[in-house]
Amino acid sequence: MNSTHYLLHLLALSEIHLSSCSQDENNEVWLIPENDVFDGGPGKDGIPSIDNPQFSLVSEVDFLENRDLVIAVKVDDDIKIYPHPILDWHEIVNDEVGGKPLAITYCPLTGTGIAWERDLGNGEVTTFGVSGLLYNTNLIPYDRTSDSNWSQMQLQAVNGQRAGQRIQTYPVVETSWQTAKGLYPEAMVLNTNTSFSRDYDRYPYGDYRTNDDLLLFPIDNVDERLPAKDRGLGILINGETKFYPLTLFNTNSVILDQFAGKDLLLLGNQNDNYVVAFEQQLPDGTTITPIATPITSDGMMVDTEGNVWNLFGEAVSGPRTGSQLQQVESYIGFWFAWATFYPDIEIAN
C-alpha cells in the first residue's frame, strides 16, 4: 500500500471527504455513536503496528532531534524509549518491558500516548493493531484475540466481545528527546529498523500540531476555553477529569492540588515537555511534602524528609528509598481532544 496514512495527501486540499463507517459486519452493538465512527482511509492494519520492535542504545541514536518528543516506560530496571517520529507512522508498538507485556498506543491526531497492558485478564495476552477507524478523531485499536475495538482515550472496548471492558494502563514519562537521553542514558530506544518503508525524518501531517484551526475529522464538542492544540496532562479519577496545561509548569516546578477527593502532586517542566501526576500520600498514609525548590536539574524531586524522587515516582535515595508514589491515571494530549471526550472537564489554573 501507499506509505502514507490517513489523510497525508489531503492536508493541502481545501475539502476533505468524510464517510462514516458502515454497520459492524457482525451486527454488534457499539458503546459509542456508530455514526460518529469514521473510516480514516487506509483500512484495518493499513497503518501497521510494530510487533517485532528493534532497539538501540541511547548513544547510538542519530535520527532524533533534541526537540522531538518521546515516551519513556520503566518496569523494574528496564527502561525503553519510544520516539514520536516512529509512532506518528505506526501508532502501536507491541512490546515487553521488564517482562511485562505492553502496547504503546499513540494517536497523532489527538497527541495522546498511553501504555496499555496486553494481559486482558485470565492470563490472556494479546497484541493490538490499528483498526483504521476513528472516534472524535482518536485512534481505535483492536485486539487480535477477540477482534474487539477499543477507544484509546476512553480506555475501554467499545465494540465486540469485550465491549465495556476497561484497559489497564501503565505509567509513562512523555518528554523531549534531549531530556530523556539525559535522564536515561542507559535506556534502549526504539529504532527505525521496523521492516517498513517510512520516512521517519518527516512528520506526516504538515502543520497539524500547531494549527488550531485544523482538524481532520468531526468532534462532538468544541471548547474554546483554551487553544485547540494546547498540550497538557488530563487526569481521570472516579469519572471526574481535570486538565493541567503544560504552560502552568515553569522550569522544574511542582503543583500541589486537591481534586476528586485526592491530594495530588504534579511534577512538570514546560520547556522539557513533561508533566506527571501522583497521589501525595503513600499507601501507609504518609504525606510527601516537597521542599521550596523541589526539582533538581536532573528531574528529581526532593521532599522535606530528604528523600529524592524520580519522574516515575520512585524514591531513589533518602530514608524512603525504594518507596513508590501512586501514579494517577493520566496522559498528555491536545486540549481539544480532552474537551470533546470529557465535556465537563475542569481546567487547572
N, C-alpha and C positions, 0 to 999 in steps of 0.2 A: 504494500500500500504506500501511498504518499507519506513522506517522512514528517510532514506537518500534521498538527492535530487540532481538533475543534475548529476554530474559525480563523486560523492564521492568515489564510488568503483573503479573508473578508474584512480584516481590520481597516483596510484602505477604502472600503466601499461605503457609500452613504446609506445603504439599506442592507439589513441582514434578514434573511428569510428564516422564520421560526416555525417549527412544526411540533405540535405536542405528540407524545408517543401514543401508540395505539393501545387498546385494551390488552392487558397482560395475557400472553399466549396461553397460560394455564388458568385464566379467568380468576386469578387470586386477588384478594382484596388488598388495596393499598391503604396504608395508615396516613398517608398524605394525599392531598387532592391530586387525582391522577391527571387532570387536565393541566396541572402545573408542573408535570414532569416532562422535560423536553429532551429530545434526541440531540445530543451535542454534535453529531456529524460522523465521526469515524467508526461508530458501531462498537459492539462488545469486543473487548480486548484490542480494539483498533489503536488505543494507547496502551502499549504493552507494559505490564508490571515487570519489575526486575525480580526474578525468582532465584537467580544464582549470582548474588552480588559479589563483586570483587573489590578489594580494599588495598590502600597504600598507606604507608607511614606518613605522618604529617610532613616530615622533612622531604618526602618525595613528591609532594603535590605541587604541580606547576600550572594547573589550569584554572585556578581560582584567583579572583581579585580580592583585596582586603575588604572591600565593601560588600562582597557577596554574602548573602545570608545562608546559614547552615542550621541544621538541627542536630543537637548532641544528645545521646542516650547513654546512661550509665547503669549497668547491672553488676553488682559486686565490684570487682576491679576492672571490668571490661567496659571501655568507652568507645563508642563508634559515632562518627560524624557523617551526616547525610546532606550534601550540598543542594541548595535550591536550584542551581543551574542544571542539575541532573533531574531533580524531582519535577521541574517545570515540564519535562518531556515524558515522564513515566508515571508520576503521581502516586505510585505504590511501590514500596520495596518490601518483599517478604524476606525476613532475616531472623537470625538468632543473636541475642546479645547476652553474654554470660550464661548461655544455655537456655535463656528464656525466649520462646517463640514470639516474635513481634512483627507487626506490619507497620511501617512508617507510611502513613497516608497523608497526602498533601494535595490541596486543591489550589492551583494558581489563580483561579478566578475569585476566590474568597480569601486567599492568603492564609489558609489555615493548615497547619502541620500538627498532626496528632499521632502518637504511638498507640497502636491497638494491640492488645494481647490476642494472639491467634488461637489460644486454647478457649474454645467456646463453651466448655463445660463437659463434665463426664469424660475428661481425657481426650476429647475430640479436638485435634489440632488441624486447622485449615490454612489455606492461603487465600488471599484476596486478589481480585482482579478489578479492572476498570470497566464498569458496565457500559459506558458511553452515554449514560443518562445523567441529567442534572435536575436538581430541585432548588429553586431560589438561587440559581447559578452555581450551586455547590455540588461537589463530587458525590456520586452514588456508587460506592464499591459494591461488589457482590462476593459472597464467599463460595469457594469452589466445592464444598461438601454438600451444601443444600441448595445452591444457586439462589439464595435469598439476596435481596437488595437491601442495602443499608444506607441511611443518611449519615454522612460524615459528621456534620455539625450537630445533629440531634443525637448522635452516639447510640443509634438503635437500628434494628432491622425494621424496614417499613413495608416490605412485600416478601411473600414467600413463606416457607415453612417456619422460619424463625421470626416472623413479624412480631414486633413488640419486645423482643429480647434486647437488653442493653448490652453494649460492648464495654469491656473493661479497658480502661486507658492506663498508660504508663507515663510517668513524668519525663519531660524533656526540657532541655535548655535551648531555646532558639536565639541565635545571636549572629554577629558578623564573623566572617572567617578570620579576620585579624584578631578578634577577641578569643575565638575558640582555639586557634592554634597556639596562642599564648597561654591560655588556661590549661589546655590538654595536649601538651606536646607529644605524649606517648599514645595518643588515640590512633585508631585506624579510620581512614577516610574512604568513603565510597568513591571509586574512581570511574573513569569513563570507559573502561573495558566492559561494556554492557552487552556486547554482541549485536547491538542495534546501531544503525547508521543515523546519528542525530548530530546536529551542530550545537554542541553544548556551550560554545562560546557566545551563542546568540539567544537572547530572550525572545520567545516566540510570540509575544502579544503586544509588540510595539510599545506605546506609551501607557498601556493599561494601568500599570501600578501607580501612576502619578496623575492620571486624567480622571478627575472626579465625575466628569460627565459621561464617561464611557463605561457602560455595562453591556454585556453581550447577550444576556437573556433577561426575561422579566423577573421581578421580585415582588413579593406580596406587600411589602411595607417600605415606604421611603421615609426616612427620618433625617431631617436636616439640622439636628442639633450639633452635629459635627460634620466636617467634610467626609464624603463617602469613603475615600481611600485612607483616612487616618488609621494607623495601626495601633493596636493596644491589646491588653490581656482581658479576655472575658472570663469570669468565674461563674460556676454553677453550683449552688448549694440548695438542696431540697426544693428544687423547682424555681428558685429565685436566681436572678442573674444581675451582674454588675460589670461595667466596662471601665477599665483603667487605661486611659490613653498613654502612650509612651512619653508624650510631652510632659506628663506630670513628674517624670523622674529625671532630675538633674543628675549630673555626673555622680555615679556611685551613691545612690540615695535609698532610704528605707521609708516606706509608708506603713504606719500602723492604722488599722481601720476595724470597725465593727460592722458586720453585715450578716444577715440571716442567722443571728444568734451565735455567730462565731467571732472570736478575736483573731484578726488576720495580720500577717506580717508579709509585706511585699518588698522584694529587692529588685531594683531596676536601674538602668542607665540608658537614656535615650540615644546617646552618641554611639553606644555599642549595640543598640537594638535588642536589648533583652529586658524581660521582666518576669519574675517567678513569684508564686504566692504559696504561703504556708499558713497553717494554724499556728498561732503564737504560743499555744500551750502544748507541752509534751504530753504523751499518754499518761504520765504519772501526775499530771496536774500542774507541773511547774511552768510558770510563765517566763518565756525568754524575752529579755529586755535589751535591745541594742544600746550601745554607748552613743554618745552625742555625735561622733563621727564614725558611723558604724561599718562602712565598707572600705576595705583596703584596695590598693591599686590592682591586686590580683583577684578581685572579685570575691573576697571573703568578708563575711560579717562578723564583727566582734561584739560579744554581749557583756553585760555588767559582771558576770561571773568569771570572765576571762576566757570563755570558750570562743573558738573560731569556727565558723560555719561556711561551707561552700554553697554554690548555687544549686546543688542537688539536695540541699537541706541536711547535709551530713556534718556532724561535729568532727573536725579533723585534728583539733588539739584542745587542751584545757581539761577541766575536771569531768566534762561530759563526753569525752572522746568516744566515738562510736555510736552516739545517740543520733536519732533521725527525726527531723521535723516532719510532720504530716503534711503532705502537699495537698492543696485544694484542687479539685478538678477544674481545670482551666486550660485555655490555649489562646495563642495570639492569632488575630485575624483583622480583616478590614472592618471598620465601623459599620458600613452599610450591611455587611453580612450578619453581624451580631444583631443589628437593629431589625432586620427582616425576620430572622428566626425567632427572636425574643423581643417582641414589640414593647413589652413592659420593662425593658432593661433600664437600670439606673446607670448614671454616669458619675464616676468619682471626680471630685474637683478639689 
